[in-house]
Structure formats: C-alpha cells, structure tokens
Amino acid sequence: MNKEKLKIMSNAIRALSIDAIEKANSGHPGLPLGMADVATVLFSKFLKFDPSKPDWLDRDRFVLSAGHGSMLLYALSYLVGYKDCSLNQLKNFRQLGSKTAGHPEFGLLKSIETTTGPLGQGLANAVGMAISEKVLNQKYGNIFNHKTWVIAGDGCLMEGISQEAISMAGHLKLKNLIVFFDDNKISIDGPTNLTCSDNQKERFEASNWHTIEINGHSFKEIEKGINEALKSSKPSLIICRTIIGFGSPNKSGKETVHGAPLGAEELKLTKKRLDWPYESFFIPNIIIKNWRKIGINGKKKRLNWEKKYNSSKHFLEIKKQFKQRKVTRDNNSISFLSNILKNKKDEATRKSSLNSLEFFSSKIENFMGGSADLTGSNLTKTKNSRTNKNINYIHYGVREHLMAAAMNGIAVHGGFIPYGGTFLVFSDYCKNAIRLSAMMKQQVIYVFTHDSIGLGEDGPTHQPIEHLVALRSIPGLTVLRPSDAIETFEAWEIALNNFSGPSAIILTRQNLPLIRNNFKNNESIKGGYLIKSNTNSKFTILSTGSEVSLGLEVLNHIKQKFNIESNLVSMPSLELFDNQNKSYQKKILGNKPKIVIEAASGHSWYKYLEQKDLIVCIDKFGESGKAKDLYNYFGFNCKNIVELIKKNNFL
C-alpha cells in the first residue's frame, strides 16, 4: 500500500461521497472529503473486520460519531465489500426506504455499529463498547482483544456529553479506545474560533488520555500516529489537522462545504483537482480489487480467530454470555414471590427492586449494572455485583447522560444486559440517549427512583412532574411504574424479556403497602388490570405506582361510608396496555365514569378519558417538605378525592 495507491483509494471514497450527495441534492460532503485519507489508512492497515461476517464477536468497532459525514461510512462499506451496501444503495442516499439514511442508523447496514447523528452520542457509545471489550478481555483473555475506533468532529467535542465520556474513559484507562479528531477548524456557523478557544490536546491529557497530533492528509503521519496510539496504556486522541472539503477548489476550508452539495460545476472541478476522470459512481476494477483485498484479509484473520475460539475452554461460556435468554418462572421464583406475601410489609419499590435484582442476578450472569453516583439511593448494587475482577457493576459518577449513552454502547456491542440508575427527574439528562435506545431497539434497562413528590424534602428541583409523560412519549420505550413488591418483580421480568427495546422502571423512595395477594400470573404484562372488580360498580379508579394504594383506600372508604361499589385498575405500563386488544381494553376501562390518580402531570391519560371523567394529578412544580405533608398539600389523600368524586356527582 504505497502512497500513490492509498491516494487513489481515498479519492474513490471522495468521489462516491460527492456523487451520492449531488444526486440526493442533500448531505454533508465536508467530512468525507476531509477524512478520506485517515479512513483509508485505518481500514487498509489497522481495522480488524470481515465484511462476510459482520457480527464477528472480536471485530474492531468503528464509530462515526460525526454522523452527518455518513457518506464516508457508506462509501467504505461498498468499497470493502459489505453485501448489503450496493452501488444502488449509494445512489439512493438519503431517499425514503434506502439503507443509506442521512445519518447512520443501526440495523439498516451491517457496517453501522450504532446510530449516530446527535453529536457526541457516538463518542459516548464508544466508551460503552470499550468497557465491554475490556471486561471480556479480563474475563476470557485474548479471545477478546479488539479496538474501538471513533471519528469525532469539533461538534462532538463541543457537546457536554463529550466531557463526561472522555473523563470516564480516561479514568477507566480504556486503552483500546482510539479517537480521531477531525480538526478542520470549521463548524456550521463558520470558523470554530467563533465559539471555541479550547485546547483539545490539553483537555484530553487532563482526563488521562494519550494525545497525538498529525497531518490528516499525510499517509505516513496517519500510520505513524495510529501505531503510537496502539502502544499506549491509555485511551488515545489523534488530532488530525485536515481541510474540510479537501479537493474542492472554491469551497474547501469554508463552512459552505459542511452541509450542502458541491453543485454540478464545483463537483467537476473537484474531481479534476483530485485527478479523478471517471463518470458518476464509477470505480475502476483495479481500485475495487484493492479495497476488496482488505475485506479478504479480514476474513483470514476472522477464521484464525475462530479456530482459537472454537478450541477455547471458554467456548460454551462465551456462547452463553452472548445468547438472549428468556426469564421464566421456576420453583425459586415461586418461593421468592411466596415470601413477599408471607412477610407482607410496607416497602419502597426501590427496595423491592433491589430484592428482585438480588434474585435475578443470581440467575443472570451477564448483567452490567451501574448508577450515576446514586448507588445507595437507587439500590442498584447487589451482593453479586463486582467492581474489580470480572466487573459487572460500573460507578458512572455524576454522568447521567454518559451512563445512558454508554449503556447503548454496551448493548449494541453484545454480551451484556446493561441497567443503570438515577433519579427520575434526571431522566432529562439522559433523554437523547434513551431516545436512541428505543430507535435502535436495544435492551437497555433504566432504573429511575425517587419518582414523585413522595421523595420529600429535596424539593421541586428533584421532584419529577412532567417526566412520566416525556418518557411515555418515546416510541418503543416501555415505561413501568409498579405499585408494590409483586408488581416490581413483574416489571423486572418484563424488562428482562424485552429483547426488542429499552425499559424504564419507575420506583418510589417512600414505603408502600403490599396490594397484590397473588402472583400466579404476571398481570403487569397486560399494562393495566383490575385489582378490585365489582359488577355493580358506579365508577372506575385508574392509578399507577404509589397512588394505587391511595385508590384502594378511596374505594374501601366509599364502600364503607356510602355502600357504593367501584373498580380499581392498576396501570403499571400504558404502553403495554395500549398493545392489548380492544376488547380487553374495554373490559378494563369499562363504560362507567373514570377517575385517574397519579402524582404527576396528567397529559398521559386524556386518551382514555371523556369529558365527564375526573383526573387527580399535578400540573405544577412540587414543594419541599415531608412526603406525607406534600401528598396532603397537593390533594392526594382519601378525603380530598372523595370530595372531588362527590362534586362530580359520581356517588
């Protein structure tokens, strides 16, 4: 791979990129033109992958964190021979139904390791991937010894999540994480000095990274820089001084080349400067062969690895580690649930969650738990959690956003079921990453405790109001707010069997009474079900979490005082309830007046209600005080709700 051969190969990336962007009349040519040389050296000389077996467990992971430069990845995918990325896919770049979307989307192409686009997310995902590799390497030795390579731009490093990511990676000494910084000094608004004076070299070094500076258009320097990074005992940042839109006579080095096609005339001039005399989307056979050889060499490496893997003493253990296994009820489960009924006691659902986790962690070996510096509050660390040898628990520090994004990286890497805890109010910090968990359909479990005004004295900054609505609005996220220890166990069962998307388990700080007196079936899996059912009911109470016990108190009070029957529905998951058939939904909701009780914003519920129905919720911020006082202050008590029922003529 001499200089001339590398130059022609990198120009093939450039040509395909600008052709696809021009045909789509949409896209970002600046990064593919600027980083083509770095990508060519990386793929041809260092990246360990096999296009014929994209899911090779020990492949290197390549993450284009600067996802707007997606044509770089798509061009590479076609050139090295991924079967699902044909020339036609490049020609349909950014078109409805194509696999070559505007930003890389996990699941569309086998070469896409994670969904990127929201800047900084890919970098944080890569931290999760590198953690996975390190843990597997410590557990199984050199059967797992792969790198995680990232291309990040100035936008990625401006986003706040980048600091959380580099801080965590440096602290954990993730030496197999190598980041290329496309240092072209241009962002959308113009020169980066409009907004940034950061010294990225010193910034990364302060977070315990090894840093290298290179000319991103010198093949010799690129190769030398990568070799240096590979010797480091720290994560490495390779600062690549590049020219955005390299090769474009009139647009290179300018913000105008960042996010718009070159235009027909400028495209011709660019190809002329690059000495590329070929028509659109045409790559000469000799250049294709050079690229395809890289894929063939990768196959040889993979076959050699498989010999080692198949003869390893860890072979069966590793297969088990990476296999999805359904959680089913057995005698141990029945014994665990029986003890809950036998010991009937008031208990915070965060504590019930810990008990359930203790149980499941003795059966599930590939948990990867954690908390964002709230371990003692979230109760996410079990007797089976390890932070040293064979680590399965991560102290993420006060880095909620990084935790969520790193869990995405752990999930797409494979081999682990990630779960992580923080307060529900801080799900705001995690929101972008949660959204991507759902978009990628990954089994990530979010444990959100301190779920309402019931957390008490910490006050309105820590009391979630609109957060349940926000989470429930994310397509593909299953939100579970259990009412007692039995429902909490059921919520964990549901999350552990949800292989096609993330789950959020919403838990209380305050103690709750045990409401369920049976556990034969997982009732929560229906989303909503009748706790109390009366044939002569005059109305139905719908509630979740801590308010189900309040609903039961109201039901019993009205029965005793007015001799009027009513129904009580526990609705731990609106998403699961919405997935039930219409007849079941109608059976549960009934045709009588409905009363919703939930200590949060009421916006989730209107789809079930008619004008005559009543909703008891909180549509303003909380207050600081004891939980009991706050519930009374906001009207969440039996006396007030009964008065509201009377006022609405339900009695």
Secondary structure, 3 states (H helix, E strand, C coil): CCHHHHHHHHHHHHHHHHHHHHHHCCCCCHHHHHHHHHHHHHHHHCCCCCCCCCCCCCCCEEEECCHHHHHHHHHHHHHHCCCCCCHHHHHCCCCCCCCCCCCCCECCECCCCCCCCCCCHHHHHHHHHHHHHHHHHHHHHHHCCCCEEEEEEHHHHHCHHHHHHHHHHHHHCCCCEEEEEEECCEECCEEHHHCCCCCHHHHHHHCCCEEEEEECCCHHHHHHHHHHHHCCCCCEEEEEECCCCCCCCCCCCCHHHCCCCCCHHHHHHHHHHCCCCCCCCCCCHHHHHHHHHHHHHHHHHHHHHHHHHHCCCCHHHHHHHHCCCCCCCCHHHHHHHHHHHHCCCCEEHHHHHHHHHHHHHCCCCCEEEEECCCHHHHCCCCCCCCCCCCCCEEECCCCHHHHHHHHHHHHHHCCCEEEEEEEHHHHHHHHHHHHHHHHCCCCCEEEEECCCHHHCCCCCCCCCCCHHHHHHCCCCCEEECCCCHHHHHHHHHHHHCCCCCCEEEECCCCEECCCCCCCCCCHHHHCCEEEECCCCCCCEEEECCCHHHHHHHHHHHHHHHHCCCCEEEECCCHHHHHCCCHHHHHHHHCCCCEEEECCCCCCCCHHHCCCCCEEECCCCCCCCCCHHHHHHHCCCCHHHHHHHHHHCCCC
